[in-house]
Amino acid sequence: MRRIGVIGGTFDPIHYGHLAAAEEARVKMDLERVLFVVAGVPPHKLDEEITPVEHRLAIVSLAIASNTHFEISRVDVDRPGPSYTVDTISILQKRWGQDTEICFIMGLDSLVELPTWHQPKRLIQSCRLVAVSRPGVEIEIAELEASVPGISSRVEIIDMPEMDISSTELQQRVRDGLPIKYQVPEEVERYIMEHELYRRSSGTAT
């Protein structure tokens, strides 16, 4: 059975933390490839302004271009409604067949919040969760198991080099006129500056 990694997000903007997590998971979980799924309508950001999806797709494409094991997906962009992870995984599983095990890559902070996600029990039945460490984030698996029974056998927690970068903080740095060099790939930095992203309000392109 082959294993394919899936990492989803708003990617507003994508940064080296996302890329490092995907690569660490790819190697440690022996993944054939990693699919970057750009959220069309992020359910946890319905009340927030986010950058138009065309820009977010463009910067993800630029960021992953040098890694032959990385691919971009429009699966969440090309369907209506909120981009619930459980629905995304279901669509991909039907597309790839039962001989493919899907490993959903997430930050440890997201794993802590999993009980609040849409249909978490169904999610852990449809894929394996791969949670990468985040600076300052700890988790009690017993507490998580109490909230989502069965999750302890469906999650792998892996360590990665500490890289405390936040998309929200990157947006603010751009608005404040501070550098984002060495926190995002050069091509992503260039695209953000050329298109004047994040200049006016949080996550909104000009």
Summary of the structure (lengths in Angstrom):
residues: 206
radius of gyration: 16.6
end to end distance: 45.6
largest distance: 48.9
contacts: 636
relative contact order: 0.19
helix: 40%
strand: 19%
